[in-house]
């Protein structure tokens, strides 16, 4: 600022004031003349200046201004006239330059404080520095100096710095600038994130705070050595060091340092990267490779000790593993067949066994075309017959990633055992057929004389041809008739069981009223139960749907279950028979409080001719065909017979027929 100008203007104003006070006689005219002369002189002085100059009196009114001042406010230059007050002038400028109310308020508040050194944007993008100088009697001299070029340079520098800072804050690597003494000059956001420090906590302090011993001293020595000798140890080269976070934890860093010179000033730029995760990956990779090698060794040892032969092929069909058992079983040569030297096609070709006779072998021989079949269906199971007649089961299994495992199991003994079992099964089936034939024939042969015994005994009981004399023969005749009937029932049971075992049970299916069968069976066994001191209680709902079944077989099933309950229940016991149509099917259950059975006895009673009490001195008579025959008849209807029993606590026999056999009024079509 031209302080001579300010001094001259102040002196001039002082002279005007003195002239006014010399003599009142001269009056106002001399004061005005002196003032006008002084103002003209000032105007001539400031018009030649490049800075804008404006003089305001003690009442903040504009006294004069030069053309440069008006030029700065070109849009409102005509409004800037002597006499206008500073506040009004600022209001005109605010309107002409498009300033807001806050700008206008700040300008008005700057007058009484005479703020100097403000920067403001005026017309056409120009910037000016505003300098205010207080004069006598509250007057002010305001000088505007064009700072557009400096402002542009400053804005450009600030923009460049902001851009560089944005770049530094955006990159993932930490960037730290230090001087030759190791003092931190800048610390970007990534560095803050890596070390846990804020930039203001690090800038201005030594870099050693970010490194643990001995790395901090070593790094500082490298910098000092370079500055003294020019020998590069870290400059321009990357190296791995250890960093220290704010919490004191040590972590690995990859650091690369470059040098930047500006005159005599030397700055070092360090680019840092936290390689903790990478080191973990490297360690995990090394450990994984070691584990893989150890596992591969263990796996090779395992397959070498397996009784089965194993050949492993990669996704490209190359052999990658072969154990000793496979070499031995397949008689493969040790040399020439090693992992990586053969593929699956050639391997299968070596296994092919020539057939001199040209006939069809019992086993499937491995041939070269099996390779294509295995590729298409990798889960094949086939047999390989060796030259010595040994039989091996070859099983192929796919591996993740497209590999394949072939396993070889010597099944020669198993095949022989299977053949023996097959022959034994055929012999047993022939024996069973012979048994059924024998039972059918003997039953037929027994029925012929038995019919005569039963028929003639009935005639004698009814005294068709006259009174039976003497009367003492009558008890014997009753025994003959009852024994014949018992023997006939036994023969019929044997025939029915034989048919059931052969799957030849014929069912004459009709709509069966199970309620009628239950009540009829209870009546038939009522005397027998009463003689044993027992009571049979039916437990049936008021309405029970019909069942599609063979009525005679259903009656036989119910009678067999009730007879068993009566037979194996002691005097004073209770027997309950129930029937229900449930969601799972049609259920008939007979519950008794009899002797019950152990788990072993439950398994045995389902075998023909077996009773729960198998002793010779057993108390309960019977052929042991009731439950097996009942089970066969139930299964012929597609149902299930289940026994639940506990020794000494009774038995529950439950028969369940399929839901499809339940006939409701809506579904009946017969």
C-alpha positions as CSV (number, residue, x, y, z in Angstrom):
1,X,0.0,0.0,0.0
2,X,1.2,3.6,-0.9
3,X,1.4,5.0,2.6
4,X,2.6,8.4,1.2
5,X,-0.8,8.7,-0.4
6,X,-2.6,8.1,2.8
7,X,-0.3,10.6,4.6
8,X,-0.9,13.3,2.0
9,X,-4.7,12.9,2.1
10,X,-4.6,13.0,5.9
11,X,-2.5,16.2,5.9
12,X,-4.8,17.8,3.3
13,X,-7.8,17.1,5.4
14,X,-6.0,18.5,8.4
15,X,-5.2,21.7,6.5
16,X,-8.8,22.2,5.6
17,X,-9.8,21.9,9.2
18,X,-7.2,24.4,10.2
19,X,-8.2,26.9,7.5
20,X,-11.8,26.8,8.8
21,X,-10.7,27.7,12.3
22,X,-8.3,30.7,11.4
23,X,-10.8,33.5,11.1
24,X,-14.5,33.6,11.1
25,X,-14.2,36.7,9.2
26,X,-13.2,35.1,6.0
27,X,-16.2,33.0,6.6
28,X,-17.5,30.1,4.8
29,X,-16.3,31.2,1.4
30,X,-12.5,30.8,2.2
31,X,-13.2,27.4,3.8
32,X,-15.1,26.2,0.7
33,X,-12.4,27.5,-1.6
34,X,-9.7,25.8,0.4
35,X,-11.7,22.6,0.5
36,X,-12.4,22.6,-3.2
37,X,-8.8,23.2,-4.0
38,X,-7.6,20.4,-1.8
39,X,-10.2,18.0,-3.2
40,X,-9.2,18.9,-6.7
41,X,-5.7,18.3,-5.8
42,X,-6.5,14.9,-4.3
43,X,-8.7,13.9,-7.2
44,X,-5.8,14.7,-9.6
45,X,-3.5,12.6,-7.4
46,X,-5.7,9.5,-7.2
47,X,-7.0,9.5,-10.8
48,X,-3.6,8.3,-12.0
49,X,-3.4,5.3,-9.7
50,X,-4.2,1.7,-10.7
51,X,-5.7,1.0,-7.3
52,X,-9.3,2.0,-6.7
53,X,-9.4,4.8,-4.1
54,X,-12.5,6.2,-2.3
55,X,-12.7,8.8,0.4
56,X,-15.5,8.9,2.9
57,X,-16.2,11.7,5.4
58,X,-17.0,11.3,9.1
59,X,-20.7,10.7,8.2
60,X,-19.7,7.8,5.9
61,X,-20.6,9.8,2.8
62,X,-18.5,9.4,-0.3
63,X,-16.4,12.5,-0.9
64,X,-14.6,11.3,-4.1
65,X,-13.3,8.2,-5.8
66,X,-11.1,7.6,-8.9
67,X,-12.0,5.9,-12.1
68,X,-10.3,2.7,-11.1
69,X,-12.7,2.4,-8.1
70,X,-15.6,2.7,-10.4
71,X,-14.1,0.3,-12.9
72,X,-14.0,-2.4,-10.3
73,X,-17.8,-2.1,-10.0
74,X,-18.6,-1.6,-13.6
75,X,-22.2,-2.7,-13.5
76,X,-23.1,0.0,-11.0
77,X,-20.4,2.6,-11.9
78,X,-23.1,5.2,-12.6
79,X,-24.6,4.8,-9.1
80,X,-21.3,5.6,-7.4
81,X,-21.6,9.4,-6.9
82,X,-20.2,11.8,-4.2
83,X,-22.6,12.2,-1.3
84,X,-23.9,8.6,-1.3
85,X,-23.6,7.0,2.1
86,X,-21.5,3.9,2.6
87,X,-24.4,1.7,3.7
88,X,-26.4,2.8,0.6
89,X,-23.4,2.2,-1.6
90,X,-23.0,-1.3,-0.3
91,X,-26.8,-2.0,-0.9
92,X,-26.3,-0.8,-4.5
93,X,-23.3,-3.1,-4.9
94,X,-25.1,-6.0,-3.4
95,X,-27.9,-5.6,-5.9
96,X,-25.6,-5.0,-8.8
97,X,-23.2,-7.8,-8.0
98,X,-25.8,-10.4,-6.9
99,X,-24.7,-10.6,-3.3
100,X,-26.9,-11.9,-0.5
101,X,-28.1,-10.4,2.7
102,X,-25.3,-11.9,4.7
103,X,-22.7,-10.2,2.5
104,X,-24.4,-6.9,2.8
105,X,-24.7,-7.2,6.6
106,X,-21.0,-8.0,6.9
107,X,-20.0,-5.0,4.8
108,X,-22.1,-2.6,6.8
109,X,-20.6,-4.0,10.0
110,X,-17.1,-3.5,8.7
111,X,-17.5,0.3,8.6
112,X,-17.3,1.2,12.3
113,X,-14.5,-1.4,12.9
114,X,-12.5,-0.2,9.9
115,X,-11.6,-3.8,9.0
116,X,-8.7,-3.9,6.5
117,X,-7.3,-6.7,4.4
118,X,-10.5,-8.4,3.3
119,X,-10.7,-10.1,-0.1
120,X,-13.8,-9.9,-2.2
121,X,-15.0,-10.8,-5.7
122,X,-16.2,-7.9,-7.9
123,X,-17.3,-7.6,-11.5
124,X,-16.3,-10.0,-14.3
125,X,-14.6,-12.5,-11.9
126,X,-12.1,-10.1,-10.6
127,X,-10.9,-10.2,-7.0
128,X,-9.8,-7.2,-5.0
129,X,-8.1,-6.7,-1.6
130,X,-10.0,-4.1,0.5
131,X,-7.8,-1.9,2.7
132,X,-9.4,0.6,5.1
133,X,-7.5,3.5,6.7
134,X,-9.1,5.7,9.4
135,X,-8.6,9.5,9.0
136,X,-9.4,12.6,11.0
137,X,-12.9,13.2,12.3
138,X,-14.1,9.7,11.5
139,X,-13.3,9.8,7.8
140,X,-12.0,6.7,6.0
141,X,-9.9,6.1,3.0
142,X,-10.8,2.8,1.3
143,X,-8.3,1.4,-1.3
144,X,-9.1,-1.6,-3.6
145,X,-6.2,-3.4,-5.2
146,X,-6.6,-6.0,-8.0
147,X,-5.5,-9.4,-6.7
148,X,-7.1,-11.5,-9.4
149,X,-3.9,-13.1,-10.7
150,X,-2.7,-13.9,-7.2
151,X,-6.1,-15.3,-6.4
152,X,-6.1,-17.5,-9.5
153,X,-2.7,-18.8,-8.7
154,X,-3.8,-19.5,-5.1
155,X,-7.0,-21.2,-6.2
156,X,-5.1,-23.3,-8.7
157,X,-2.6,-24.3,-6.0
158,X,-5.4,-25.0,-3.5
159,X,-7.3,-27.0,-6.2
160,X,-4.1,-29.0,-7.0
161,X,-3.4,-29.6,-3.3
162,X,-7.1,-30.6,-2.8
163,X,-6.8,-33.0,-5.8
164,X,-3.6,-34.5,-4.5
165,X,-5.1,-34.8,-1.0
166,X,-8.2,-36.5,-2.5
167,X,-6.0,-38.9,-4.4
168,X,-3.9,-39.6,-1.3
169,X,-7.0,-40.1,0.8
170,X,-8.6,-42.4,-1.9
171,X,-5.8,-44.8,-2.4
172,X,-5.7,-47.9,-0.3
173,X,-2.1,-47.6,0.6
174,X,-0.8,-45.4,3.3
175,X,1.3,-42.4,2.2
176,X,3.6,-40.6,4.6
177,X,5.9,-37.7,3.8
178,X,8.9,-37.0,6.1
179,X,11.8,-34.6,6.0
180,X,15.5,-35.5,6.3
181,X,15.2,-35.5,10.1
182,X,12.5,-38.1,10.1
183,X,9.7,-35.7,11.0
184,X,6.3,-36.5,9.5
185,X,5.0,-33.8,7.1
186,X,1.8,-35.5,5.9
187,X,-0.3,-38.5,6.8
188,X,-3.1,-39.7,4.6
189,X,-6.4,-41.4,5.5
190,X,-5.2,-44.8,4.6
191,X,-2.2,-44.4,7.0
192,X,-4.7,-43.3,9.7
193,X,-6.6,-46.5,9.1
194,X,-3.5,-48.7,9.1
195,X,-1.9,-47.2,12.2
196,X,-4.9,-46.1,14.2
197,X,-3.6,-42.6,14.6
198,X,-5.2,-39.3,13.4
199,X,-3.1,-37.2,11.2
200,X,-2.8,-34.3,13.7
201,X,-1.4,-36.8,16.2
202,X,1.5,-37.8,13.9
203,X,2.3,-34.7,11.7
204,X,5.2,-32.8,13.2
205,X,6.5,-35.8,15.2
206,X,9.1,-38.4,14.4
207,X,8.4,-41.4,12.2
208,X,9.9,-43.7,14.9
209,X,6.6,-43.6,16.8
210,X,5.1,-45.8,14.0
211,X,7.8,-48.5,14.2
212,X,8.8,-50.8,17.0
213,X,12.4,-51.3,18.0
214,X,14.7,-52.1,16.3
215,X,13.1,-51.1,13.0
216,X,12.6,-47.4,14.1
217,X,16.4,-46.9,14.8
218,X,17.4,-48.9,11.7
219,X,15.2,-46.9,9.4
220,X,16.4,-43.6,10.9
221,X,20.0,-44.8,10.3
222,X,19.3,-45.6,6.7
223,X,18.0,-42.0,6.2
224,X,20.9,-40.4,7.9
225,X,23.4,-42.6,6.0
226,X,21.8,-41.6,2.7
227,X,21.9,-37.9,3.5
228,X,25.5,-38.2,4.6
229,X,27.0,-40.5,1.9
230,X,24.3,-40.8,-0.8
231,X,24.3,-44.6,-0.4
232,X,20.9,-45.9,-1.1
233,X,19.6,-48.6,1.3
234,X,15.9,-48.0,1.2
235,X,15.4,-45.2,-1.3
236,X,13.7,-46.5,-4.5
237,X,13.4,-50.1,-3.1
238,X,10.6,-52.0,-1.4
239,X,11.2,-53.9,1.7
240,X,9.3,-55.6,4.5
241,X,9.3,-54.0,7.9
242,X,7.3,-54.0,11.1
243,X,4.8,-51.3,12.0
244,X,3.3,-50.5,15.4
245,X,-0.3,-49.4,15.7
246,X,-1.7,-47.0,18.3
247,X,-2.7,-49.9,20.6
248,X,0.9,-51.2,20.5
249,X,0.2,-54.2,18.3
250,X,3.0,-55.1,15.8
251,X,2.1,-55.9,12.2
252,X,4.0,-56.5,8.9
253,X,4.4,-53.6,6.5
254,X,5.6,-53.4,2.9
255,X,7.2,-50.0,2.4
256,X,8.6,-48.3,-0.7
257,X,10.4,-44.9,-0.3
258,X,11.0,-42.3,-3.0
259,X,13.0,-39.0,-2.8
260,X,11.6,-35.6,-3.8
261,X,13.9,-32.5,-3.9
262,X,12.7,-28.8,-4.0
263,X,15.8,-26.6,-3.9
264,X,17.6,-27.4,-0.8
265,X,14.6,-29.1,0.8
266,X,14.6,-32.9,0.7
267,X,11.4,-34.8,1.3
268,X,10.9,-38.6,1.4
269,X,7.6,-40.1,0.4
270,X,6.9,-43.5,1.9
271,X,4.1,-45.8,0.4
272,X,3.1,-48.4,3.0
273,X,0.8,-51.4,2.7
274,X,-0.5,-53.5,5.5
275,X,0.4,-57.1,4.5
276,X,-1.0,-58.8,7.6
277,X,-3.7,-60.6,5.5
278,X,-1.2,-61.5,2.8
279,X,1.2,-62.9,5.4
280,X,-1.6,-64.9,6.8
281,X,-2.4,-66.2,3.4
282,X,1.2,-67.0,2.7
283,X,1.5,-68.8,6.1
284,X,-1.8,-70.6,5.5
285,X,-0.6,-71.6,2.0
286,X,2.7,-72.9,3.3
287,X,1.0,-74.8,6.1
288,X,-1.7,-76.0,3.7
289,X,1.0,-77.3,1.3
290,X,2.8,-79.0,4.1
291,X,-0.5,-80.5,5.3
292,X,-1.3,-81.5,1.8
293,X,2.0,-83.3,1.3
294,X,1.6,-85.0,4.7
295,X,-1.9,-86.0,3.8
296,X,-0.8,-87.3,0.5
297,X,1.8,-89.3,2.2
298,X,-0.7,-90.7,4.7
299,X,-3.2,-91.4,2.0
300,X,-0.6,-93.3,-0.1
301,X,0.3,-95.2,3.0
302,X,-3.4,-95.9,3.7
303,X,-4.2,-97.2,0.2
304,X,-1.0,-99.2,0.2
305,X,-2.2,-101.0,3.3
306,X,-5.7,-101.6,2.0
307,X,-6.8,-105.1,1.1
308,X,-8.6,-103.6,-1.9
309,X,-6.8,-102.6,-5.0
310,X,-7.2,-98.8,-5.7
311,X,-6.4,-96.9,-8.9
312,X,-7.1,-93.1,-8.9
313,X,-7.4,-91.1,-12.1
314,X,-7.4,-87.3,-12.5
315,X,-10.0,-85.3,-14.4
316,X,-8.0,-85.7,-17.6
317,X,-8.0,-89.6,-17.2
318,X,-4.3,-89.6,-16.1
319,X,-3.4,-92.2,-13.4
320,X,-2.3,-90.3,-10.3
321,X,-2.2,-93.1,-7.7
322,X,-2.0,-96.9,-7.7
323,X,-1.5,-99.1,-4.6
324,X,0.4,-102.3,-4.2
325,X,-2.8,-104.4,-3.8
326,X,-4.0,-103.4,-7.2
327,X,-0.6,-104.3,-8.8
328,X,-0.7,-107.7,-7.1
329,X,-4.3,-108.5,-7.8
330,X,-4.1,-107.4,-11.4
331,X,-0.6,-108.8,-12.0
332,X,0.6,-105.4,-13.3
333,X,4.3,-104.9,-13.9
334,X,6.0,-102.5,-11.5
335,X,8.0,-100.7,-14.2
336,X,6.1,-98.8,-16.8
337,X,2.8,-98.3,-14.9
338,X,3.4,-95.3,-12.6
339,X,1.4,-92.3,-11.8
340,X,1.4,-89.9,-14.7
341,X,2.6,-92.4,-17.3
342,X,-0.7,-94.0,-18.3
343,X,-4.4,-93.1,-18.8
344,X,-7.5,-95.0,-18.0
345,X,-8.0,-96.3,-21.6
346,X,-4.5,-97.9,-21.6
347,X,-5.0,-99.1,-18.0
348,X,-8.2,-101.0,-18.9
349,X,-6.6,-102.4,-22.0
350,X,-3.9,-104.0,-19.9
351,X,-6.6,-105.6,-17.8
352,X,-8.4,-107.2,-20.7
353,X,-8.1,-111.0,-20.6
354,X,-8.1,-112.8,-24.0
355,X,-10.6,-115.6,-24.4
356,X,-9.1,-118.3,-26.5
357,X,-12.4,-120.3,-26.9
358,X,-14.4,-117.2,-27.9
359,X,-17.3,-118.3,-25.8
360,X,-19.3,-116.1,-23.3
361,X,-17.7,-116.1,-19.8
362,X,-19.7,-116.0,-16.6
363,X,-18.1,-112.7,-15.5
364,X,-17.8,-109.5,-17.5
365,X,-14.3,-109.0,-18.9
366,X,-12.7,-105.6,-18.9
367,X,-12.1,-104.4,-22.4
368,X,-11.0,-101.1,-24.0
369,X,-14.5,-100.0,-24.7
370,X,-15.3,-99.9,-21.0
371,X,-13.4,-96.6,-20.8
372,X,-16.1,-94.8,-22.7
373,X,-18.8,-96.5,-20.6
374,X,-17.1,-95.4,-17.4
375,X,-16.8,-91.8,-18.6
376,X,-20.5,-91.7,-19.4
377,X,-21.6,-93.5,-16.2
378,X,-18.8,-93.2,-13.6
379,X,-20.6,-95.2,-10.9
380,X,-20.4,-98.6,-12.6
381,X,-20.0,-101.9,-10.8
382,X,-18.7,-104.9,-12.9
383,X,-16.7,-108.0,-12.5
384,X,-13.2,-108.9,-13.8
385,X,-12.3,-112.5,-14.3
386,X,-8.5,-113.1,-14.2
387,X,-6.5,-115.7,-16.1
388,X,-6.3,-117.9,-13.0
389,X,-10.1,-117.8,-12.6
390,X,-10.1,-115.3,-9.8
391,X,-13.1,-113.0,-9.8
392,X,-12.7,-109.3,-8.8
393,X,-15.5,-106.8,-8.3
394,X,-14.5,-103.5,-10.1
395,X,-16.3,-100.5,-8.7
396,X,-15.9,-97.0,-10.2
397,X,-16.7,-93.9,-8.2
398,X,-16.5,-90.3,-9.4
399,X,-14.4,-87.7,-7.5
400,X,-15.1,-84.0,-7.1
401,X,-13.6,-82.1,-10.0
402,X,-14.1,-84.9,-12.5
403,X,-11.6,-87.5,-11.2
404,X,-12.4,-91.2,-10.9
405,X,-11.5,-94.0,-8.5
406,X,-11.4,-97.7,-9.5
407,X,-11.5,-100.1,-6.6
408,X,-10.8,-103.9,-7.0
409,X,-12.0,-106.4,-4.5
410,X,-11.3,-110.2,-4.7
411,X,-14.7,-111.8,-4.5
412,X,-13.7,-115.3,-5.6
413,X,-14.6,-116.7,-2.2
414,X,-17.8,-114.7,-2.0
415,X,-18.8,-115.9,-5.5
416,X,-18.3,-119.5,-4.3
417,X,-20.3,-118.9,-1.2
418,X,-23.0,-117.2,-3.2
419,X,-23.1,-120.3,-5.5
420,X,-23.3,-122.6,-2.4
421,X,-26.1,-120.5,-1.0
422,X,-27.9,-120.4,-4.3
423,X,-27.8,-124.2,-4.5
424,X,-28.9,-124.4,-0.8
425,X,-31.7,-122.1,-1.5
426,X,-32.8,-124.1,-4.5
427,X,-32.6,-127.2,-2.4
428,X,-34.7,-125.6,0.3
429,X,-37.3,-124.4,-2.2
430,X,-37.5,-127.9,-3.6
431,X,-37.9,-129.3,-0.1
432,X,-40.6,-126.7,0.7
433,X,-42.4,-127.6,-2.5
434,X,-42.1,-131.2,-1.6
435,X,-43.4,-130.4,1.9
436,X,-46.4,-128.5,0.6
437,X,-47.1,-131.4,-1.9
438,X,-46.8,-133.9,1.0
439,X,-49.1,-131.8,3.2
440,X,-51.6,-131.5,0.5
441,X,-51.5,-135.2,-0.4
442,X,-51.5,-136.4,3.2
443,X,-54.3,-134.0,4.1
444,X,-56.4,-135.3,1.2
445,X,-55.6,-138.9,2.2
446,X,-56.5,-138.1,5.8
447,X,-59.8,-136.4,4.9
448,X,-61.2,-139.4,3.2
449,X,-61.3,-141.8,6.2
450,X,-61.9,-138.8,8.5
451,X,-65.1,-137.9,6.7
452,X,-66.3,-141.4,7.2
453,X,-65.4,-141.3,10.9
454,X,-67.2,-137.9,11.4
455,X,-70.2,-138.9,9.3
456,X,-70.8,-142.3,10.9
457,X,-70.2,-140.9,14.4
458,X,-72.8,-138.2,13.8
459,X,-75.3,-140.9,12.5
460,X,-74.7,-142.9,15.7
461,X,-75.0,-139.8,17.9
462,X,-78.4,-139.1,16.4
463,X,-79.4,-142.8,16.5
464,X,-80.6,-142.7,12.9
465,X,-80.8,-146.5,12.8
466,X,-82.1,-147.0,16.3
467,X,-81.1,-146.6,20.0
468,X,-77.4,-147.0,20.8
469,X,-77.0,-150.0,23.1
470,X,-75.6,-150.2,25.6
471,X,-75.8,-146.4,26.6
472,X,-72.4,-146.5,28.1
473,X,-71.0,-146.3,24.6
474,X,-72.3,-142.7,24.2
475,X,-69.3,-140.9,25.9
476,X,-66.9,-142.8,23.7
477,X,-68.9,-141.9,20.6
478,X,-68.8,-138.2,21.6
479,X,-65.0,-138.4,22.0
480,X,-64.7,-140.1,18.6
481,X,-66.8,-137.3,16.9
482,X,-65.0,-134.4,18.7
483,X,-61.6,-135.9,17.9
484,X,-62.5,-136.2,14.3
485,X,-63.7,-132.6,14.1
486,X,-60.5,-131.4,15.9
487,X,-58.4,-133.4,13.4
488,X,-60.4,-131.9,10.5
489,X,-59.8,-128.4,11.7
490,X,-56.1,-129.1,12.1
491,X,-55.9,-130.4,8.5
492,X,-57.8,-127.4,7.2
493,X,-55.4,-125.0,9.0
494,X,-52.4,-126.8,7.6
495,X,-53.8,-126.5,4.1
496,X,-54.7,-122.9,4.5
497,X,-51.2,-122.1,5.8
498,X,-49.6,-123.9,2.9
499,X,-51.7,-121.9,0.5
500,X,-50.8,-118.7,2.2
501,X,-47.1,-119.4,2.2
502,X,-47.3,-120.2,-1.5
503,X,-49.3,-116.9,-2.1
504,X,-52.3,-118.9,-3.3
505,X,-54.9,-117.7,-0.8
506,X,-58.1,-116.9,-2.7
507,X,-60.2,-114.1,-1.4
508,X,-63.9,-113.9,-2.1
509,X,-64.2,-110.2,-1.3
510,X,-67.6,-108.7,-0.3
511,X,-68.8,-105.9,1.9
512,X,-68.4,-107.3,5.4
513,X,-70.2,-106.2,8.5
514,X,-67.4,-106.5,11.0
515,X,-69.7,-105.8,13.9
516,X,-71.8,-108.9,13.0
517,X,-68.6,-111.0,12.8
518,X,-67.4,-109.7,16.2
519,X,-70.7,-110.3,18.0
520,X,-71.1,-113.7,16.3
521,X,-67.6,-114.8,17.3
522,X,-68.2,-113.7,20.9
523,X,-71.4,-115.8,21.0
524,X,-69.6,-118.8,19.6
525,X,-66.9,-118.6,22.3
526,X,-69.2,-117.5,25.1
527,X,-69.6,-121.0,26.6
528,X,-65.9,-121.8,26.4
529,X,-65.0,-118.5,28.0
530,X,-67.7,-119.0,30.7
531,X,-66.3,-122.5,31.5
532,X,-62.9,-120.9,31.9
533,X,-64.2,-118.2,34.2
534,X,-63.7,-115.5,31.7
535,X,-65.8,-112.7,30.2
536,X,-65.4,-111.4,26.6
537,X,-66.5,-107.8,26.2
538,X,-67.1,-106.2,22.8
539,X,-66.2,-102.5,22.5
540,X,-67.7,-101.3,19.2
541,X,-69.0,-97.9,18.2
542,X,-72.7,-97.4,17.3
543,X,-71.9,-97.1,13.6
544,X,-69.0,-99.0,12.0
545,X,-68.4,-98.8,8.3
546,X,-68.3,-101.9,6.1
547,X,-65.0,-103.5,5.2
548,X,-64.1,-104.9,1.7
549,X,-62.8,-108.4,2.6
550,X,-63.4,-112.1,2.6
551,X,-66.1,-112.7,5.2
552,X,-65.1,-116.3,5.9
553,X,-61.4,-115.3,6.3
554,X,-62.4,-112.3,8.5
555,X,-64.4,-114.6,10.8
556,X,-61.4,-117.0,10.9
557,X,-59.1,-114.1,11.9
558,X,-61.4,-112.9,14.7
559,X,-62.0,-116.4,16.0
560,X,-58.3,-117.3,16.1
561,X,-57.4,-114.1,18.0
562,X,-60.3,-114.6,20.5
563,X,-59.5,-118.3,20.9
564,X,-55.9,-117.5,21.7
565,X,-57.0,-114.9,24.3
566,X,-59.3,-117.4,25.9
567,X,-56.7,-120.1,25.9
568,X,-53.9,-118.1,27.5
569,X,-56.0,-116.1,30.1
570,X,-56.5,-117.5,33.6
571,X,-59.7,-117.7,35.4
572,X,-61.1,-114.3,36.4
573,X,-59.4,-112.5,33.6
574,X,-61.0,-110.2,31.1
575,X,-60.9,-110.0,27.3
576,X,-61.9,-107.0,25.3
577,X,-62.4,-106.9,21.5
578,X,-62.7,-103.5,19.7
579,X,-63.0,-102.3,16.2
580,X,-62.5,-98.7,14.9
581,X,-62.2,-97.0,11.5
582,X,-59.3,-94.6,12.0
583,X,-57.1,-92.4,9.8
584,X,-54.5,-95.1,9.5
585,X,-57.0,-97.8,8.5
586,X,-59.6,-100.2,9.9
587,X,-58.3,-101.5,13.3
588,X,-59.4,-104.6,15.2
589,X,-57.8,-105.2,18.6
590,X,-58.1,-108.1,21.1
591,X,-56.8,-107.3,24.6
592,X,-56.5,-109.9,27.3
593,X,-55.1,-110.0,30.8
594,X,-53.5,-113.4,30.3
595,X,-50.0,-114.8,30.8
596,X,-48.3,-112.5,28.2
597,X,-45.1,-113.2,26.4
598,X,-41.4,-112.2,26.5
599,X,-39.7,-110.5,23.5
600,X,-38.2,-113.9,22.5
601,X,-41.6,-115.6,22.7
602,X,-43.1,-112.8,20.6
603,X,-40.7,-113.7,17.8
604,X,-41.2,-117.4,18.0
605,X,-45.1,-117.5,18.1
606,X,-45.2,-116.3,14.6
607,X,-43.5,-119.5,13.4
608,X,-45.7,-122.5,12.4
609,X,-46.2,-125.2,15.1
610,X,-44.7,-123.0,17.8
611,X,-46.3,-122.0,21.1
612,X,-45.2,-119.5,23.7
613,X,-45.1,-122.3,26.2
614,X,-42.9,-124.8,24.4
615,X,-42.3,-127.3,27.3
616,X,-43.5,-130.9,27.0
617,X,-45.5,-130.3,30.2
618,X,-47.1,-127.2,28.9
619,X,-50.5,-126.3,30.3
620,X,-52.1,-125.0,27.0
621,X,-52.9,-127.2,24.1
622,X,-52.9,-126.4,20.4
623,X,-51.1,-126.9,17.1
624,X,-49.4,-123.6,17.0
625,X,-50.9,-122.6,13.7
626,X,-53.4,-120.0,14.8
627,X,-51.2,-116.9,14.8
628,X,-49.1,-117.8,11.7
629,X,-52.3,-118.5,9.8
630,X,-54.0,-115.3,11.1
631,X,-50.9,-113.3,10.1
632,X,-51.0,-114.8,6.6
633,X,-54.7,-114.1,6.1
634,X,-54.3,-110.5,7.4
635,X,-51.4,-109.9,5.0
636,X,-53.4,-111.4,2.1
637,X,-55.9,-108.5,2.7
638,X,-52.9,-106.1,2.7
639,X,-53.1,-105.6,6.4
640,X,-50.7,-105.9,9.3
641,X,-50.8,-108.0,12.5
642,X,-48.9,-106.6,15.5
643,X,-48.5,-108.2,19.0
644,X,-47.7,-106.1,22.1
645,X,-47.1,-108.2,25.2
646,X,-45.4,-108.4,28.5
647,X,-44.9,-111.5,30.5
648,X,-47.5,-111.7,33.2
649,X,-49.4,-108.6,32.0
650,X,-51.4,-109.8,29.1
651,X,-51.3,-109.3,25.3
652,X,-52.8,-106.9,22.8
653,X,-53.2,-108.3,19.2
654,X,-53.9,-105.5,16.7
655,X,-55.0,-106.0,13.1
656,X,-54.9,-103.0,10.8
657,X,-56.4,-103.1,7.3
658,X,-55.7,-100.4,4.7
659,X,-57.9,-97.3,4.5
660,X,-58.8,-98.3,0.9
661,X,-60.8,-101.3,2.2
662,X,-63.0,-99.0,4.4
663,X,-66.4,-98.6,2.6
664,X,-68.5,-95.6,3.7
665,X,-72.0,-95.0,2.5
666,X,-70.7,-92.4,0.0
667,X,-68.0,-94.7,-1.4
668,X,-70.1,-97.9,-1.6
669,X,-70.6,-98.9,-5.3
670,X,-71.6,-102.5,-5.0
